[in-house]
Amino acid sequence: MLNPILDELAAKYPKTKFLRSIATKCVENMVDKDVPALFFYQDGDLKNAIMGARGVLGGERMNAKTVAYILSMQGMIDMQFDFDPRDKLKLINTNIVRGKNAGRHHEDDVDSEGDDDREYTSNQYQRYQQKRY
């Protein structure tokens, strides 16, 4: 899913270098759960990495806008967003799971720690932001 999207973005942003590699040749002992992985280099130095990037990029509904959003957040491409395009995917997923009650808050949707159980996996991006390589 990701390869054609990156091909499209590479053609659109020729000043950014996009490389593809076999995971085990790129990182020794890379495990399947960490694939796909995105590594962000600037001036030859590794600035950040997102392992298991599928959920961060929008999961099965990832598209060029959701991937471009992550690349722009990393400073890899120059593109401005008024909103996180993954938010629409969050609403779609909520509608699928919750049916007619989608998007409505119910007390039983909150676990003992106060977290909403409708969180979309792409929100894991913030956790990856804190984990720099």
C-alpha positions in Angstrom: 0.0 0.0 0.0 2.7 2.4 0.9 5.0 1.9 -2.1 2.7 3.6 -4.7 2.0 6.4 -2.4 5.7 7.1 -1.8 6.2 6.9 -5.6 3.6 9.5 -6.1 5.0 11.8 -3.4 8.6 11.3 -4.7 7.5 12.6 -8.1 5.7 15.5 -6.5 8.7 16.5 -4.2 11.9 16.0 -6.2 14.0 17.8 -3.6 13.3 15.0 -1.1 15.1 11.7 -1.5 12.9 8.7 -1.1 14.7 5.3 -0.7 13.3 1.8 -0.4 15.1 -1.1 1.1 14.5 -4.7 2.2 13.9 -4.4 6.0 16.4 -7.0 7.1 19.1 -5.5 4.8 18.4 -2.0 6.3 18.2 -3.0 10.0 19.7 -6.2 11.3 17.1 -8.4 13.0 14.2 -6.2 12.0 10.9 -7.9 13.0 7.7 -8.0 11.0 5.7 -5.9 13.4 8.1 -3.0 12.8 7.4 -3.0 9.0 6.8 -0.7 7.4 9.3 1.6 9.0 10.2 5.2 8.0 13.6 6.6 8.7 14.1 10.4 8.5 17.6 11.7 7.7 18.7 15.2 7.3 22.3 16.2 6.3 23.3 12.5 6.6 22.1 12.2 10.2 19.2 10.0 11.4 16.7 12.5 12.9 13.7 10.2 13.7 12.2 6.8 12.8 8.7 5.5 12.9 8.6 1.7 13.3 5.4 -0.1 12.5 4.3 3.0 10.6 1.1 1.6 9.1 -1.2 2.7 11.9 0.5 6.2 12.1 0.0 6.7 8.4 -3.7 5.9 8.5 -3.9 2.1 8.5 -5.7 0.4 5.7 -7.2 3.7 4.6 -3.8 5.5 4.3 -3.5 7.7 1.2 -1.2 10.3 -0.2 -2.5 13.1 2.1 -2.1 11.1 5.3 1.5 10.1 4.4 2.3 13.6 3.2 1.0 14.9 6.5 3.5 12.8 8.5 6.3 13.7 6.1 5.5 17.4 6.5 5.4 17.0 10.3 8.9 15.5 10.1 10.1 18.5 8.0 10.8 16.2 5.0 8.4 18.0 2.6 7.1 21.5 2.5 3.4 21.2 2.6 0.9 23.0 4.8 -2.2 21.4 6.4 -5.1 23.2 8.0 -6.1 19.9 9.8 -4.8 16.4 10.3 -6.2 14.4 7.3 -6.2 11.3 9.5 -9.0 12.9 11.5 -11.5 12.0 8.7 -10.3 8.4 8.9 -10.9 8.4 12.6 -14.5 9.5 12.1 -14.9 6.8 9.4 -13.6 4.1 11.7 -15.7 5.4 14.5 -18.8 5.2 12.3 -18.0 1.7 11.3 -17.5 0.5 14.9 -20.2 2.4 16.6 -22.9 2.6 14.0 -25.6 5.2 14.7 -24.0 6.3 18.0 -20.6 7.1 16.4 -18.9 10.2 17.7 -21.2 10.5 20.7 -19.6 10.2 24.2 -20.9 7.6 26.5 -19.6 7.0 30.0 -19.0 3.3 29.2 -16.6 4.3 26.4 -14.1 5.5 29.0 -11.9 3.0 30.8 -10.7 3.3 34.4 -7.8 5.6 33.4 -10.2 8.0 31.7 -9.0 7.3 28.2 -11.5 7.2 25.4 -11.5 3.7 23.8 -12.3 5.2 20.3 -8.7 6.4 19.8 -7.5 5.9 16.3 -4.1 4.2 16.1 -2.6 7.0 14.0 -2.6 9.0 17.3 0.4 6.9 18.2 2.4 9.4 16.1 2.8 11.6 19.1 4.5 8.7 21.0 6.8 8.2 18.1 7.7 11.9 18.1 9.1 11.5 21.6 11.1 8.4 20.7 14.0 9.8 18.6 16.7 7.5 17.2 
